[in-house]
Amino acid sequence: MNQHNRNIGASERPVIRQLDDAAANRIAAGEVVERPASAVKELVENALDAGASRVAVEYCDGGKTLIRVTDDGCGMTADDLPLALSRHATSKIDGSDLLNIHTFGFRGEALPSLGAVGRLTITSRVDGLDAFQIGVAGGQIGPVKPAALNRGTVVELRDLFFATPARLKFMRTDRAEAQAIADVMKRLAMAEPYVSFTLTDVSNGKSREIFRADGEQGELFDALSERLARVIGRAFSDNAVKIDAEREDIRLTGYAALPTYSRGAAVEQFLFVNGRPVRDKQLTGALRAAYMDFLSRERHPAACLFLTCEPERVDVNVHPAKAEVRFREAATVRGLIVTGLRHALAQAGHRASSTVSDATLGAMRPEPTADQPPRIYQMDRPSLGAMRSSYSAQAPLPDPGYQPPSYQQPSFQEAPAPSFDYAPSARAEAPAPAEPALTERPLGAARAQVHENYIIAQTERGIVIVDQHAAHERLVYEKLKGQMAENGVPAQALLIPEIVELSQGDAALLLEHADALSRLGLTIEPFGGSAIAVRETPAVLGEINAEGLLRDVLDELSDLGDSQLVQAKIEAVLSRMACHGSIRSGRQMRADEMNALLRQMEATPHSGQCNHGRPTYVELKLSDIERLFGRT
């Protein structure tokens, strides 16, 4: 309290007043309706709660002047319409249990809030009854009137924030607001793959379809995969692994992209809790932790994940816009995400993103230029004139009496290659019949080594180019991790324990996780008051600043509720050890060594990417290679 308030006299004492409904609705609107996209979210969620199978959204000027949502849901009667515009009136809960919530909406605030700051009209019809309409502008509700409508509900919101013009100053450009609306629609479309969605911009008297997703058919995972292909893109669905894990009756489903399909920002991370799109810091932190071993810090994973549990185990009532949630067993949820994703990625084995091959092929294709004449290919059956021109440009045939010098096929044995003034950049086996057993394997049979770093292997469908150093580095790294998981993390005892002074809250938080830290070789104990004694540190880290490490762990615990920092530091050391212990670039390899490396890659999880998320191999289909040479 400031000095002014402390000196207020009895005659100047503030008077407590009951706000009228209009003011209360405008205050609620400030929490629920932040921008046009917020209004779209609330109205589309109402349509989904009404059982709609089709939802169409139209907007004008980024939603500032018009938002119209049409659905084919159950509709409302004439008696329902005035109630729908009353605060805290809803058909979705009875008020007895605010945790047992199975619908998107439940507060009964959206429609009255929108009616308080804009001009709202609702037209609705229940099957077998007549259609009716009601309007509200600036909080003033009009009468219920007969209307014409085939089925469902149409909600039209015009002049958003006309009753609170100060809010309009905080609106962004029409384009930015329209992009936010599209983002909301896409998230809701992911949550409901069996529902059809359309989004149309009707600005300037023109109708332009922005987004469309027809309802999918079939089993849930197939429907979700197709919906994600429509919303995020086919590249994501083609390079994602199926997620289906469960722990303590909490289920995690969805799709997560391979590490080699990563993004420069967290733009393809979509999280849902009981079908509700959420933006939750702890959940995104768990997603990041799951990929910690596969991506560098500047890369971000892509995933669409659905958490499903009993409604009583998650509180969705902690944020006015219902964008955040709070789990009763937060540690269980985080562990489920981390282990579920890592298990699914491990099952993907050596698989790498197909976008790597696409980028390789794109780099091989020359950019066409306007003045570049069309190429004439042998299979194009050129005209006779073109053939004569082609013949005249060829070098003359050699003299029939010419005898070429004798040539001896080079032999590639296990002995070191002879010394030449010019060393060829490729080593290949002598031509021999391909071994069916090897070419049928996913990574094929080794055929050559080029530039002493890249292995060329032949498969049934094309060729594979392997970075021998990156691939072997991953193999060694996975072996070191396996050994550590089996034998534990060796700890080194400090001759003199390091005492770290902390606040009481920070000390208590660290001690709650003492057992988990001890399994990673970091042993801590209480040392009286709020001090912590560090007794042991992970031996693999060498000499470290124990206080700095503890404070970094505390930051993660405070921010995310869990810490992967110590494990990350240990794995970083193992990664460096793997790098130094792997096959170096420039080492010539025999055919049996190359094939052994390919077989190890096929049998080792995560071998499709190196320790930093880069691909270890590129696969080129024979059809793509033939297309490069104009054979198709």
MIDOLO-204969 format. One line per 5 residues: number of its first residue (from 0); their letters; for each residue x negated, y, z negated of C-alpha. Coordinates in Angstrom, 1 decimal. Layout:
% MIDOLO-204969
NUM	a	X Y Z  ... .
END
This chain:
% MIDOLO-204969
0	mnqhn	0.0 0.0 0.0  -1.4 3.4 0.9  -1.6 6.5 -1.4  1.4 8.1 0.2  3.7 5.2 -0.5 .
5	rniga	2.5 4.9 -4.1  3.5 8.6 -4.8  7.0 8.4 -3.4  9.5 9.8 -5.9  12.9 8.2 -6.8 .
10	serpv	14.7 10.8 -4.7  12.6 9.8 -1.6  12.9 6.1 -2.1  13.5 4.2 1.2  17.0 2.9 1.7 .
15	irqld	17.5 -0.7 2.7  20.0 -1.0 5.6  21.6 -3.8 7.4  20.7 -3.6 11.1  23.5 -4.0 13.6 .
20	daaan	23.7 -6.9 16.0  22.5 -4.9 18.9  19.3 -3.9 17.1  18.8 -7.4 15.8  19.2 -8.8 19.3 .
25	riaag	16.7 -6.4 20.8  14.2 -7.3 18.1  14.7 -11.0 18.8  14.3 -10.3 22.5  10.9 -8.8 21.8 .
30	evver	9.8 -12.2 20.4  11.6 -14.5 22.9  11.4 -12.5 26.1  8.0 -11.2 26.7  8.2 -10.9 30.5 .
35	pasav	10.4 -12.1 33.4  8.7 -15.5 33.3  9.9 -15.9 29.7  13.5 -15.3 30.8  13.1 -17.9 33.6 .
40	kelve	11.7 -20.4 31.1  14.6 -20.0 28.7  17.3 -20.2 31.4  15.7 -23.2 33.2  15.3 -25.1 29.9 .
45	nalda	19.0 -24.4 29.2  19.9 -25.9 32.6  17.8 -29.0 31.8  19.5 -29.4 28.4  22.8 -29.3 30.3 .
50	gasrv	21.8 -32.4 32.2  21.1 -30.7 35.5  19.6 -32.8 38.4  19.1 -29.7 40.5  17.8 -26.3 39.4 .
55	aveyc	17.4 -23.3 41.8  15.8 -20.1 40.7  15.8 -16.8 42.8  14.1 -13.6 41.8  13.5 -10.1 43.2 .
60	dggkt	10.6 -7.7 42.5  8.8 -10.2 40.3  11.9 -10.9 38.3  12.2 -7.3 37.1  15.4 -6.5 39.0 .
65	lirvt	17.0 -9.9 39.5  16.7 -13.5 38.1  19.3 -16.0 39.2  19.3 -19.6 37.9  21.8 -22.1 39.4 .
70	ddgcg	22.2 -25.6 38.1  24.6 -28.6 38.5  24.8 -29.4 34.8  27.8 -30.0 32.6  28.9 -26.4 32.5 .
75	mtadd	30.8 -24.4 29.9  34.5 -23.8 29.2  36.1 -20.4 28.8  35.9 -20.7 25.0  32.2 -21.6 25.2 .
80	lplal	31.2 -18.5 27.1  31.6 -15.9 24.3  30.0 -18.2 21.8  27.0 -18.7 24.1  26.3 -15.0 23.8 .
85	srhat	26.5 -14.9 20.0  23.2 -15.1 18.0  22.4 -18.5 16.6  25.3 -20.2 18.4  24.2 -23.5 20.1 .
90	skidg	25.5 -26.9 21.1  22.1 -28.5 20.6  21.8 -28.9 16.8  24.2 -28.7 13.9  21.8 -27.0 11.6 .
95	sdlln	21.5 -29.9 9.1  18.0 -31.0 10.4  15.7 -28.5 12.0  13.0 -31.2 12.7  15.1 -33.7 14.5 .
100	ihtfg	15.2 -31.8 17.8  15.6 -33.5 21.1  16.3 -30.5 23.4  14.3 -27.6 24.8  16.4 -25.0 23.2 .
105	frgea	17.8 -25.1 19.7  17.7 -21.6 18.2  20.6 -20.0 20.1  18.6 -16.9 20.7  17.9 -16.9 24.4 .
110	lpslg	21.2 -15.7 26.0  22.0 -13.0 23.4  18.4 -11.7 23.6  18.6 -11.5 27.4  22.0 -9.8 27.2 .
115	avgrl	20.6 -7.3 24.7  17.8 -6.0 27.1  19.3 -6.6 30.5  22.6 -7.0 32.5  23.6 -10.6 32.1 .
120	titsr	26.4 -12.5 33.9  27.3 -16.1 33.3  29.6 -18.1 35.6  30.3 -21.7 34.7  32.6 -24.6 35.4 .
125	vdgld	33.3 -27.9 33.7  34.3 -30.8 35.9  38.1 -30.9 36.1  38.6 -27.4 34.8  38.6 -23.9 36.3 .
130	afqig	35.5 -21.7 36.5  35.1 -18.6 34.3  32.7 -15.7 34.1  31.5 -13.4 31.3  29.2 -10.4 31.4 .
135	vaggq	27.0 -8.5 28.9  25.0 -5.3 29.3  22.7 -3.9 26.7  24.4 -6.0 24.0  28.0 -5.0 25.0 .
140	igpvk	30.0 -8.2 25.8  32.7 -8.0 28.3  35.9 -10.2 28.7  36.1 -13.7 30.0  37.5 -13.7 33.6 .
145	paaln	38.4 -16.4 36.1  35.8 -17.0 38.8  35.0 -19.2 41.8  32.3 -22.0 41.4  32.1 -25.6 42.5 .
150	rgtvv	30.2 -27.0 39.5  27.6 -26.3 36.9  26.4 -22.8 35.8  25.0 -19.7 37.4  23.2 -17.2 35.2 .
155	elrdl	22.3 -13.9 36.8  20.0 -11.4 35.0  19.6 -8.0 36.5  17.5 -5.0 35.4  15.5 -6.7 32.7 .
160	ffatp	14.5 -4.3 29.9  16.8 -1.5 31.1  18.0 -1.2 27.5  14.4 -1.0 26.2  12.6 1.0 29.0 .
165	arlkf	9.4 1.2 26.9  8.9 -2.5 27.6  8.8 -1.9 31.3  5.5 0.0 30.9  3.9 -3.2 29.8 .
170	mrtdr	5.0 -5.2 32.9  2.3 -6.2 35.4  2.5 -5.9 39.2  5.4 -7.7 41.0  2.9 -10.2 42.3 .
175	aeaqa	1.4 -11.0 38.9  4.9 -11.4 37.4  6.0 -13.7 40.3  2.9 -15.8 39.8  3.8 -16.2 36.1 .
180	iadvm	7.3 -17.3 37.1  5.9 -19.9 39.6  3.6 -21.2 36.8  6.6 -21.7 34.5  8.5 -23.5 37.2 .
185	krlam	5.7 -25.8 38.0  5.1 -26.8 34.4  8.8 -27.6 33.9  8.8 -29.6 37.2  6.0 -31.7 35.9 .
190	aepyv	8.0 -32.4 32.7  11.0 -33.5 34.7  9.9 -35.5 37.8  13.4 -36.8 38.5  14.9 -33.3 38.7 .
195	sftlt	14.8 -31.1 41.9  13.5 -27.6 41.6  13.4 -24.7 44.1  12.0 -21.2 43.6  12.9 -18.4 46.1 .
200	dvsng	11.8 -14.8 46.4  14.7 -12.7 47.7  12.9 -9.3 47.5  13.6 -6.7 50.3  16.6 -8.6 51.5 .
205	ksrei	14.5 -11.5 52.7  14.5 -15.1 51.4  11.1 -16.8 51.0  10.8 -20.2 49.4  7.8 -20.1 47.0 .
210	fradg	8.0 -23.6 45.5  10.0 -26.8 46.1  9.9 -30.2 44.4  12.7 -32.7 45.3  13.6 -35.2 42.6 .
215	eqgel	11.3 -38.3 42.7  12.4 -41.9 42.7  11.1 -45.1 41.2  9.2 -46.0 38.1  8.1 -43.2 35.8 .
220	fdals	4.3 -43.3 36.5  4.9 -43.5 40.3  7.4 -40.6 40.1  5.0 -38.6 38.0  2.1 -39.2 40.3 .
225	erlar	4.2 -38.0 43.3  5.4 -35.0 41.4  1.8 -34.0 40.4  0.8 -34.4 44.0  3.5 -31.9 44.9 .
230	vigra	2.8 -29.4 42.1  -1.0 -29.6 41.5  -2.1 -31.1 44.9  -2.8 -34.4 46.4  -6.5 -34.1 45.6 .
235	fsdna	-5.7 -34.3 41.9  -3.4 -37.4 42.1  -5.9 -39.2 44.4  -8.7 -38.6 41.9  -6.9 -39.2 38.6 .
240	vkida	-6.7 -42.2 36.4  -3.5 -43.4 34.7  -3.3 -42.8 30.9  -1.1 -45.0 28.7  -2.2 -45.3 25.1 .
245	eredi	-0.5 -45.6 21.7  -1.5 -45.2 18.1  0.8 -45.3 15.0  3.9 -44.9 17.2  2.5 -41.9 19.0 .
250	rltgy	2.3 -42.5 22.7  0.0 -40.7 25.2  0.8 -40.9 28.9  0.0 -39.1 32.1  -3.0 -38.7 34.4 .
255	aalpt	-6.5 -37.4 33.9  -9.0 -36.6 36.6  -12.3 -38.2 37.1  -15.3 -36.2 35.7  -16.5 -35.6 39.3 .
260	ysrga	-13.2 -33.8 39.9  -13.7 -30.9 37.5  -12.9 -27.2 37.7  -14.8 -24.0 36.9  -12.0 -22.9 34.5 .
265	aveqf	-9.2 -24.6 32.5  -6.6 -24.0 35.3  -5.5 -27.6 35.7  -4.8 -28.6 32.1  -1.2 -29.3 31.4 .
270	lfvng	0.0 -30.6 28.0  3.5 -31.6 27.0  4.9 -32.7 23.6  8.2 -34.6 23.8  8.6 -33.2 27.3 .
275	rpvrd	8.1 -29.6 26.2  5.3 -27.6 27.9  2.9 -26.3 25.2  -0.3 -24.4 25.0  -2.0 -25.7 21.9 .
280	kqltg	-5.6 -25.0 21.0  -6.1 -28.2 19.1  -4.8 -30.3 21.9  -7.0 -28.6 24.5  -9.9 -29.0 22.1 .
285	alraa	-9.3 -32.8 22.0  -9.1 -32.9 25.8  -12.4 -31.1 26.0  -14.0 -33.5 23.4  -12.8 -36.5 25.5 .
290	ymdfl	-14.9 -35.3 28.4  -17.8 -34.0 26.3  -20.0 -36.9 27.4  -19.3 -36.4 31.1  -19.2 -32.7 31.9 .
295	srerh	-21.6 -29.8 31.4  -20.3 -26.9 29.3  -19.4 -24.7 32.3  -17.1 -27.3 33.8  -13.6 -28.1 32.7 .
300	paacl	-11.6 -31.3 33.0  -8.2 -31.6 34.8  -5.4 -33.5 33.2  -1.6 -33.7 32.8  -0.8 -35.4 29.5 .
305	fltce	2.4 -36.2 27.7  2.5 -36.9 23.9  5.7 -38.6 22.7  6.6 -39.2 19.1  9.6 -39.0 16.7 .
310	pervd	10.8 -35.4 16.5  10.3 -35.4 12.7  6.5 -35.9 13.2  6.1 -32.6 15.1  7.3 -29.1 14.2 .
315	vnvhp	8.3 -27.2 17.4  9.7 -24.3 15.4  6.4 -22.5 14.6  6.5 -20.0 17.6  9.3 -17.8 18.8 .
320	akaev	8.7 -18.9 22.4  8.2 -22.5 21.4  4.8 -22.5 23.1  2.9 -24.0 20.0  3.6 -27.0 17.9 .
325	rfrea	2.3 -28.5 14.7  1.7 -32.2 14.2  2.2 -33.9 10.8  -0.8 -36.2 11.6  -3.0 -33.9 13.6 .
330	atvrg	-6.1 -36.1 13.2  -4.2 -39.1 14.6  -3.1 -37.1 17.7  -6.6 -35.8 18.3  -8.1 -39.3 18.0 .
335	livtg	-5.5 -40.7 20.3  -6.3 -38.2 23.0  -10.1 -38.6 22.7  -10.1 -42.5 22.6  -7.2 -42.8 25.1 .
340	lrhal	-8.9 -40.7 27.7  -12.4 -42.2 27.2  -10.9 -45.7 27.5  -9.1 -44.9 30.8  -12.3 -43.2 32.2 .
345	aqagh	-14.3 -46.3 31.2  -11.9 -48.5 33.1  -12.4 -46.4 36.2  -15.9 -47.9 36.2  -18.2 -46.6 38.9 .
350	rasst	-15.4 -44.7 40.7  -16.2 -41.2 41.8  -14.0 -38.4 43.2  -13.0 -38.6 46.8  -13.4 -34.8 47.0 .
355	vsdat	-17.2 -35.5 47.0  -17.0 -37.4 50.3  -14.7 -34.8 51.7  -17.2 -32.0 50.9  -20.0 -34.1 52.4 .
360	lgamr	-18.0 -34.6 55.7  -17.2 -30.9 55.7  -20.8 -30.0 55.4  -21.6 -32.2 58.4  -19.0 -30.6 60.7 .
365	pepta	-20.3 -27.6 62.5  -18.2 -24.5 62.4  -16.5 -23.9 65.8  -17.2 -20.7 67.5  -15.1 -18.9 70.1 .
370	dqppr	-17.9 -18.9 72.7  -18.9 -22.5 72.1  -17.9 -24.7 75.1  -16.0 -27.9 74.3  -18.1 -30.9 73.8 .
375	iyqmd	-17.8 -33.8 76.4  -17.9 -37.2 74.8  -18.6 -40.5 76.5  -15.2 -41.9 75.5  -13.3 -38.8 76.9 .
380	rpslg	-13.6 -40.2 80.5  -14.9 -36.9 82.1  -14.2 -36.0 85.7  -16.5 -37.2 88.6  -17.8 -33.6 88.9 .
385	amrss	-18.7 -33.4 85.3  -20.4 -36.8 85.5  -22.6 -35.6 88.5  -23.5 -32.5 86.5  -24.4 -34.6 83.6 .
390	ysaqa	-26.6 -37.0 85.7  -28.5 -34.1 87.3  -29.5 -32.8 83.8  -30.9 -36.2 82.7  -34.6 -37.0 82.8 .
395	plpdp	-35.8 -39.2 85.7  -35.8 -42.9 85.3  -39.3 -44.5 84.6  -41.3 -46.1 87.4  -40.0 -49.7 87.9 .
400	gyqpp	-43.6 -51.0 87.7  -44.1 -49.3 84.3  -45.0 -51.6 81.5  -44.3 -50.3 77.9  -47.0 -50.8 75.3 .
405	syqqp	-46.6 -53.8 73.1  -44.7 -53.1 69.9  -44.7 -55.2 66.7  -41.8 -55.1 64.4  -43.0 -53.6 61.1 .
410	sfqea	-42.8 -55.9 58.1  -41.6 -54.6 54.7  -42.9 -56.9 52.1  -43.3 -56.4 48.3  -46.9 -55.4 48.8 .
415	papsf	-47.6 -51.6 48.7  -47.0 -49.8 52.0  -50.1 -49.1 54.0  -51.5 -45.6 54.0  -50.6 -43.5 57.0 .
420	dyaps	-51.4 -39.9 58.0  -47.7 -39.5 58.5  -45.5 -41.4 56.1  -42.0 -42.1 57.4  -39.1 -40.7 55.2 .
425	araea	-37.1 -43.9 55.5  -37.7 -47.4 54.5  -35.4 -50.1 55.9  -35.2 -53.9 55.9  -35.9 -55.7 59.1 .
430	papae	-32.7 -56.3 61.0  -31.0 -59.3 59.6  -27.5 -60.6 59.4  -25.6 -58.8 56.7  -24.8 -60.8 53.6 .
435	palte	-21.0 -60.9 53.3  -21.2 -61.3 49.6  -22.9 -58.0 49.2  -21.2 -55.9 51.9  -17.9 -56.9 50.3 .
440	rplga	-18.9 -55.4 47.0  -17.7 -51.9 46.2  -21.1 -50.3 46.6  -22.2 -52.7 49.4  -25.6 -54.0 50.4 .
445	araqv	-28.7 -51.8 50.4  -30.1 -51.2 53.9  -32.6 -48.4 53.4  -34.2 -45.8 51.2  -34.6 -42.3 52.5 .
450	henyi	-36.9 -39.6 51.1  -37.8 -42.0 48.3  -34.7 -40.9 46.4  -31.5 -41.9 48.3  -30.3 -45.5 48.8 .
455	iaqte	-28.3 -46.2 51.9  -25.9 -49.1 51.5  -23.5 -50.7 53.9  -20.0 -51.7 52.9  -17.2 -53.3 54.8 .
460	rgivi	-15.5 -49.9 55.4  -18.5 -47.6 55.8  -21.7 -46.6 54.0  -22.6 -45.4 50.5  -25.4 -42.9 49.8 .
465	vdqha	-26.7 -43.2 46.2  -28.9 -40.8 44.3  -31.2 -43.4 42.7  -32.5 -41.1 39.9  -29.0 -39.8 38.8 .
470	aherl	-27.5 -43.3 39.0  -30.2 -44.9 36.9  -30.2 -42.0 34.4  -26.5 -42.8 33.7  -27.2 -46.5 33.4 .
475	vyekl	-30.0 -45.9 30.9  -27.8 -43.4 29.0  -24.9 -45.8 28.7  -27.3 -48.5 27.4  -28.8 -46.2 24.8 .
480	kgqma	-25.3 -45.2 23.6  -24.3 -48.9 23.4  -27.3 -49.7 21.3  -26.6 -46.8 19.0  -22.9 -47.8 18.6 .
485	engvp	-24.0 -51.3 17.8  -26.8 -50.5 15.3  -25.5 -47.1 14.0  -27.3 -43.7 14.0  -30.6 -43.9 12.1 .
490	aqall	-30.9 -41.2 9.5  -34.1 -39.6 8.1  -34.1 -38.7 4.4  -35.3 -35.2 3.6  -38.1 -35.1 1.1 .
495	ipeiv	-36.5 -32.1 -0.5  -32.7 -31.8 0.0  -31.7 -28.6 1.7  -29.1 -26.6 -0.4  -26.6 -24.6 1.5 .
500	elsqg	-24.4 -22.0 -0.3  -20.9 -21.8 1.1  -17.5 -20.5 0.1  -15.4 -22.8 -1.9  -13.0 -23.3 1.0 .
505	daall	-15.8 -24.1 3.5  -17.5 -26.5 1.0  -14.2 -28.4 0.4  -13.6 -28.6 4.2  -17.0 -30.1 4.9 .
510	lehad	-16.7 -32.6 2.1  -13.4 -33.8 3.5  -15.4 -34.9 6.6  -18.4 -36.2 4.7  -17.8 -39.8 5.6 .
515	alsrl	-17.5 -39.1 9.3  -20.7 -37.0 9.3  -22.5 -39.8 7.4  -21.7 -42.2 10.2  -23.6 -39.9 12.5 .
520	gltie	-26.6 -39.7 10.2  -25.8 -36.4 8.5  -25.4 -37.1 4.7  -24.1 -34.3 2.5  -23.1 -34.1 -1.2 .
525	pfggs	-21.6 -31.5 -3.5  -24.4 -29.6 -5.5  -22.4 -27.8 -8.1  -20.1 -24.8 -7.5  -19.6 -24.3 -3.8 .
530	aiavr	-23.1 -25.4 -2.8  -23.7 -28.4 -0.4  -26.9 -30.6 -0.5  -28.0 -32.0 2.8  -29.7 -35.4 2.0 .
535	etpav	-30.2 -36.9 5.4  -30.2 -35.8 9.0  -30.0 -37.8 12.3  -33.5 -39.1 13.0  -33.1 -38.7 16.7 .
540	lgein	-32.7 -34.9 16.3  -36.1 -34.5 14.7  -36.7 -31.4 12.6  -33.5 -29.3 12.5  -32.0 -26.3 10.8 .
545	aegll	-29.6 -28.1 8.5  -27.8 -24.9 7.4  -27.3 -23.7 10.9  -26.0 -27.1 11.9  -23.5 -27.2 8.9 .
550	rdvld	-22.2 -23.7 9.8  -21.7 -24.7 13.4  -19.8 -27.8 12.3  -17.7 -25.6 10.0  -16.8 -23.3 12.9 .
555	elsdl	-15.5 -26.3 14.9  -13.6 -27.7 11.9  -11.9 -24.3 11.3  -11.1 -23.8 14.9  -10.1 -27.3 16.0 .
560	gdsql	-9.6 -29.3 12.9  -12.3 -31.7 13.8  -16.0 -31.5 14.9  -17.8 -33.3 17.7  -20.9 -31.1 17.3 .
565	vqaki	-23.3 -33.6 15.6  -22.3 -36.4 18.0  -22.8 -34.0 20.9  -26.3 -33.1 19.8  -27.2 -36.8 19.4 .
570	eavls	-25.8 -37.6 22.8  -27.8 -34.7 24.3  -31.0 -36.2 23.0  -30.1 -39.6 24.3  -29.3 -38.0 27.7 .
575	rmach	-32.8 -36.4 27.8  -34.3 -39.8 26.8  -32.4 -41.5 29.6  -33.6 -38.8 32.1  -37.3 -39.5 31.2 .
580	gsirs	-36.8 -43.3 31.2  -35.0 -43.6 34.5  -36.3 -44.2 38.0  -37.9 -41.1 39.2  -37.4 -39.4 42.6 .
585	grqmr	-40.2 -40.4 44.9  -40.5 -44.0 43.8  -40.2 -46.5 46.6  -37.8 -49.4 45.9  -37.7 -52.9 47.3 .
590	ademn	-34.4 -54.2 48.7  -33.8 -56.4 45.7  -34.4 -53.5 43.3  -31.9 -51.3 45.2  -29.3 -54.1 45.3 .
595	allrq	-29.8 -54.7 41.5  -29.2 -51.0 40.9  -26.0 -51.1 42.9  -24.8 -54.1 41.0  -25.5 -52.4 37.7 .
600	meatp	-23.6 -49.4 38.8  -20.6 -51.5 39.6  -20.7 -53.1 36.1  -21.3 -49.9 34.1  -18.5 -47.5 33.1 .
605	hsgqc	-18.9 -43.9 34.1  -21.7 -44.7 36.6  -19.9 -42.6 39.3  -21.3 -39.5 37.7  -24.5 -38.5 36.1 .
610	nhgrp	-24.8 -37.2 32.5  -23.7 -33.7 33.7  -20.7 -34.7 35.7  -22.3 -34.6 39.2  -21.7 -37.6 41.5 .
615	tyvel	-24.2 -40.4 41.6  -23.1 -41.5 45.1  -21.1 -40.5 48.1  -19.0 -42.9 50.2  -18.4 -42.2 53.8 .
620	klsdi	-15.7 -44.3 55.5  -16.5 -45.7 59.0  -13.5 -44.0 60.4  -14.8 -40.6 59.1  -18.3 -41.3 60.6 .
625	erlfg	-16.7 -42.2 64.0  -14.7 -39.0 63.8  -17.9 -37.0 63.4  -19.2 -38.6 66.6  -15.9 -38.0 68.4 .
630	rt	-15.1 -41.7 68.6  -11.5 -41.2 67.5 .
END
